[in-house]
Amino acid sequence: MSSNIDYSTYSLEELKQARATIDEIEHPERAQELEERIVKFELPEASSTEASSTIATSPVATARVLRKGKVSFHGKASEFFSIWIVNLLLSIVTLGIYSAWAKVRTNRYFYGNTDIDGHRFSYLANPLQILKGRIIAVCLFASYFILSAVSPIAGAVMVLALMLLTPFMIVLGQRFSMRMTGYRNVRFKFNGGFGGAFVVFVVLPIVSMFTLYLMLPWALKKIDEYLVDESAFGDIRFTTKLSTGSYYLASLGAVGIVVAVFIVGASVMGFGFSSLIETLENGAPLVMLALLGMYLIAFAISSSFYTALIRNHIYENSEIPNVAQFNSNVGVMPLVWLRTTNVIAIVLSLGFAIPWAKIRSAHFFANATEVTVLSGIDSVTSVNTGSVGATAEEAATLFDVDVALG
Amino acid sequence: MIHGQLYQSNDSAVTLVTASIEDDALVIRLLNGDKRVKDERCVTTSQLEIDANVTADKGESVDIGSSESNEPLRFQQSDVNAKSKLGNLPREITLPNDRLLVCSPSPLLDQWLDGGAGSRISQMETKKPWLIASVLLVPLLLYVIFVQGMPWAAVKFANQIPYSIKSLASQHTLSALDYSMLEPSTLPNLQREQLMVGFDSVVKQVSGLGIENNIRVHFRDSNLIGPNAFALPDGTIVFTDDLVTLVDGDQALLDAILLHEIGHVAQNHSMQMVAESLFATLAISYFFGDLSGAIESFMGIGSSVVQNQYSQKHEWQADNFAIEQLKLMQRDPADFADVMRKLSNETDQQGAENSWFQSHPLTKARIENAESAAYHD
């Protein structure tokens, strides 16, 4: 092994090549040097003049760009498959009890294999915490389920109550998942209060209903803004500035795609199938199947369109001041392809492709995400949040109110 | 010797270190503090100076990282707390005072942290026999649980429900339906009374089930559900006007339907369905939970397919109950086939039948089932 590699003679391409192939756990210091040299190439002013205001997007002039790079995901489908199937077996054999441990191991695998700037994320939840939460959630869910079977009226009242409780659940769920995420031994945090959540998750959507949903994209923007702005890494809050126009573009595009797919589908069926259907004894299944297929195609393209546009927009316009800036370039068609092939593979493999699909998706999103690390990264102060109250929060995440950005 | 990252407890500062096991202790050295390290490895001194400066500024809580203290840190097994080994992930080792050491896994370190054999769960996750056993057992056990276990547990559950609850549930359901999709019957009183007399004699012949006194037949008009009949868990059975009109008020055909609905009541199907939906939803979300996006919506379809299978099973049981009872009453099971045929003609736009996405079995199969019973008679 050579004791010293002189990277100073490398060109930008060679540096990138070297950075892409280096094993950063084996040689973290080399990887870091490479990254610094790459940044120097790409942003000559930023790294040469310290404390300058060359970073236009940063509100604080003292931040200096240290490194810039893609998020890397190190998970392997074969490795995760055996973790997944063994954990599934144990969950089944223990009638679901082990699922709390399985959840922790799965999340640890995905967090721990996600790497920004040479540092891995960690998932910090304790399986017993999660088990307690799951038991409470099962009891609540079962009583809700049975009560609504016994009395549809009581069920309807409970649905209404749950709708009003949604913001509380979302806040609790976000607090839990943020607090259980660590990076560089510093936990994330969610500061959002119930009042703010009630406004964005209940009041604004209801108001938008009265405008024939014309205000809905704006309400969706408010939701995302709330979720990002109230998040923090250690003691430093995320900040975001989202544009209403992007949400209208994404929403109208998504609706337009659905309409277009059905118009195209209907005319194809009208001209192409009509003669075929008449010749068949029973053409109805064909029509049903065609409708189902059209629905799936419309859903796949339109939801991917929205996800890609909005994710890219949020990442580009959010930052942790002085600590990190983000960039996302998810393409619509690659995302459609990813989701469609995942579903097909899972169906054809009778579910055995689930781990492969998950690993593949993680690679896809990591690859599309770029993080610029600023000089404040080394001095983010940890916030001691204690570990009480996690049970209620985990219970809340099980009512399917988990919210995710992109 | 392994490369690692040492994180402080109070902030995001990081120090590049090396870790090794010496004399059964974990020894952590600052990367530039050790002459041998410096010679062997390519170290970017600028990076370490940054780290050293940053950590030195933090004051008393830091005992590694400053240029003065290059003494290695030593920890016994009892001092540290490591998360169990998982795949090929870097090991996360919590040191005293909540500092965190992250370093790539190595056999020596794993052995020191986990003991001789390594953590049991990680053994299972990596050994071939467990992998093969899981691949074979998971589908088998899922099949057994969904096909045998859940229906069995649902029967047990349903039998525990007291009649008062079923009665309450039925009253609430009927009033909710009356409010939303049902209207009072418009059939002539006389016709309804005559049909009731016929039904009464059928119910009297269905003896020995202990539910004879609970069967109460109602007539309702509905534009929404068309020709139809349904049973509520306490024995309330509702016929729609459209159904009576469809069979021209033929008592024999309506009796066959009545017996089918009595079959649902006698076998407690409504309550079983509640339990089966609950179990299936919970099992799918806990076994295959934490899925996202497209996969999740796919699991939603999976869940309704499972519930439809249970529902179809109940329909078969009710059909067979009706056929059995018709035979016992010395009547022709072909009545059931006739009324099913009439229903299927009426609703032939439902011809697009794919048994996976329907709560009821294929009508054709049900007609054949009833006719085969009639033929053997």
Contacts between the chains, C-beta under 8 A, distances in Angstrom:
chain1	res1	chain2	res2	distance
A	1	B	40	7.8
A	2	B	42	7.6
A	3	B	39	6.9
A	3	B	40	6.8
A	3	B	41	7.4
A	3	B	42	6.2
A	4	B	42	4.9
A	5	B	42	5.9
A	25	B	3	6.9
A	25	B	90	6.3
A	25	B	104	4.2
A	26	B	3	6.7
A	26	B	104	7.0
A	27	B	3	7.5
A	27	B	41	7.8
A	27	B	42	7.5
A	28	B	3	6.0
A	28	B	5	7.0
A	28	B	16	6.1
A	29	B	16	6.2
A	29	B	31	7.1
A	29	B	41	7.2
A	29	B	42	6.7
A	29	B	43	5.5
A	29	B	44	5.1
A	29	B	47	6.1
A	29	B	48	7.9
A	30	B	42	5.9
A	30	B	44	7.7
A	32	B	44	6.6
A	32	B	47	5.5
A	33	B	44	4.4
A	33	B	47	7.0
A	36	B	47	7.9
A	74	B	88	7.9
A	75	B	87	7.8
A	76	B	87	7.8
A	76	B	88	7.8
A	79	B	87	4.8
A	79	B	88	6.5
A	80	B	87	7.1
A	82	B	125	5.6
A	82	B	126	6.7
A	82	B	130	7.8
A	82	B	131	4.7
A	82	B	134	7.7
A	83	B	86	7.2
A	83	B	87	6.1
A	83	B	125	4.8
A	85	B	131	6.7
A	85	B	134	4.2
A	85	B	135	5.9
A	85	B	138	6.1
A	86	B	121	7.9
A	86	B	124	5.1
A	86	B	125	4.9
A	86	B	130	5.7
A	86	B	131	7.0
A	86	B	134	5.0
A	87	B	125	7.6
A	88	B	134	7.1
A	88	B	138	5.4
A	88	B	287	6.2
A	88	B	288	8.0
A	89	B	133	7.5
A	89	B	134	4.2
A	89	B	137	5.7
A	89	B	138	5.4
A	89	B	141	7.5
A	90	B	124	7.9
A	91	B	286	6.8
A	91	B	287	5.6
A	92	B	138	6.7
A	92	B	141	4.9
A	92	B	142	6.7
A	92	B	145	6.8
A	92	B	287	6.4
A	93	B	141	7.2
A	96	B	282	7.3
A	96	B	283	7.2
A	96	B	286	4.7
A	96	B	287	7.4
A	99	B	286	4.5
A	99	B	287	6.8
A	99	B	289	7.0
A	101	B	121	7.7
A	103	B	289	6.9
A	103	B	290	6.0
A	105	B	86	6.0
A	105	B	121	7.6
A	106	B	290	6.1
A	107	B	290	7.3
A	108	B	83	7.0
A	108	B	86	5.5
A	108	B	89	7.2
A	109	B	86	5.9
A	109	B	87	5.9
A	109	B	89	6.9
A	112	B	86	7.0
A	112	B	89	4.2
A	112	B	90	7.0
A	112	B	92	7.5
A	113	B	87	7.8
A	113	B	89	6.6
A	118	B	5	7.9
A	119	B	5	6.8
A	119	B	14	7.1
A	119	B	102	7.9
A	120	B	89	7.6
A	120	B	90	6.0
A	120	B	102	6.5
A	122	B	92	5.9
A	134	B	286	7.3
A	138	B	282	6.3
A	141	B	278	7.9
A	141	B	282	7.2
A	142	B	278	6.0
A	142	B	282	7.8
A	145	B	274	7.0
A	145	B	277	7.4
A	145	B	278	4.9
A	145	B	281	7.9
A	146	B	274	6.4
A	146	B	278	7.4
A	149	B	169	6.5
A	149	B	270	8.0
A	149	B	271	8.0
A	149	B	274	4.3
A	150	B	165	6.1
A	150	B	168	6.2
A	150	B	169	4.2
A	150	B	172	6.9
A	151	B	168	7.0
A	151	B	169	6.5
A	151	B	172	4.0
A	151	B	173	7.8
A	152	B	172	6.0
A	152	B	173	5.8
A	152	B	176	4.2
A	153	B	172	5.8
A	153	B	175	7.9
A	153	B	176	6.0
A	154	B	172	7.5
A	183	B	12	7.7
A	184	B	7	5.5
A	184	B	12	4.2
A	184	B	14	6.0
A	185	B	7	3.4
A	185	B	8	6.8
A	185	B	9	6.8
A	185	B	12	7.1
A	185	B	98	7.7
A	185	B	99	7.3
A	185	B	100	4.2
A	186	B	11	6.9
A	186	B	12	4.7
A	234	B	11	7.2
A	234	B	12	6.5
A	282	B	351	5.3
A	282	B	352	7.9
A	284	B	349	6.9
A	284	B	350	8.0
A	284	B	351	4.4
A	284	B	352	3.6
A	285	B	351	7.5
A	285	B	352	4.7
A	285	B	353	7.2
A	285	B	354	6.5
A	287	B	352	6.6
A	288	B	352	3.9
A	288	B	354	7.1
A	289	B	354	8.0
A	299	B	297	7.8
A	300	B	294	7.1
A	303	B	293	7.9
A	303	B	294	7.8
A	307	B	293	7.9
A	339	B	293	6.6
A	339	B	294	4.2
A	340	B	294	7.9
A	342	B	294	6.3
A	342	B	295	6.4
A	343	B	294	5.4
A	343	B	295	7.0
A	343	B	298	5.6
A	346	B	295	6.5
A	346	B	298	6.6
A	347	B	298	7.6
A	350	B	139	7.5
A	351	B	288	7.7
A	352	B	135	7.8
A	354	B	288	7.1
A	354	B	291	7.2
A	354	B	295	6.9
A	357	B	295	6.3
A	358	B	291	7.7
A	358	B	295	7.8
A	361	B	292	7.6
A	361	B	293	7.7
A	377	B	12	6.3
A	378	B	11	7.8
A	378	B	12	6.1
A	378	B	13	5.2
A	378	B	14	7.0
A	378	B	50	7.4
A	378	B	51	7.6
A	378	B	54	4.9
A	379	B	11	5.7
A	379	B	12	6.7
A	379	B	13	6.6
A	379	B	54	6.5
A	380	B	11	5.9
A	380	B	12	4.0
A	381	B	10	6.6
A	381	B	11	4.9
A	381	B	12	8.0
A	382	B	9	6.8
A	382	B	10	5.4
A	382	B	11	5.9
A	382	B	12	7.6
A	398	B	285	7.8
A	404	B	292	6.8
